[in-house]
Amino acid sequence: MQFDLTTIICIFTALVSIAGFNNQKLVDDLIFYPPAINRKQQYRFITHGFIHADVLHLAFNMLALYSFGAILENIFTLSCIFGSRGKLFYLLLYITALVVASIPDYFRYKHSYHFRSLGASGAVSAVVFATIVFYPQNPIGLIFIPNVDIPGFIFGILYLAISVYLDKRGGGTINHSAHFWGAAYGIVFTIVFCQLFSPGFSVYDNFVNQLHSMKEVLPLECDFEK
C-alpha cells in the first residue's frame, strides 16, 4: 500500500500532536519559542508545526491539509507543472512554509519570554493558497454553514481578513499571523517555481481563464501540450 506525501504528513503530525497532548515536555521541546531559538535551537522553526493546542486545532488543520494537499500534490506532479520533481517541490513548499511563516513573529517576539506558538497553520495556509492559485473557482465548503460553497478566491480573501483580525486581537498559542504569511508564501512559491521550472505553463493566464469560467473549474493547460 503506497501513501502519498499528504497522507504521510497528516499521519505523522497527528501522531506527534496526540503524543504531545499528554506530554508537556515534548511540547516544550518542539514549540516555537524565540528565546530558545536565540540559543541555537533553530529546529523549532519546523518542529512547532507538528504539535497542536488540542484535538479541534489538530483536526481543523489536518482536514484542510488533506483536502487541499491531495489536490496540490497531484497538480505539482503533472507533466506540465513539475513532473517527476513535483513531490519534492511539494514537500519543499510545506517545510519551508513552516519556517517562512514564523520569521515575522521571530523578529517581533525575539526577546519575549511570554510568546509561544504551535501548529501547522503556516504550512497548511501555503498549501491552501497554492491550490487557489491553480483553481481559484474551486468551490470550498464552509464547515459551520452546511451546503454552502464559495469560490476559492473568495474564501482566500475572507481567510486572510479573519487571520489579520485574530492576530491583532492576540491571545492563545495558535499563531494567526502564520496563517497570513503562510498564505502569501504559498502564492509566491507557486508563481516563482512555475516561472523557473514550468516555462510552458502561465500561472497568470490560467488564473484569469479560471476566473472567467463562471464558477466552472477548467482543466490545466500547457503551451507545449496544445
Summary of the structure (lengths in Angstrom):
residues: 226
radius of gyration: 17.9
end to end distance: 35.2
largest distance: 57.0
contacts: 707
relative contact order: 0.13
helix: 65%
strand: 7%
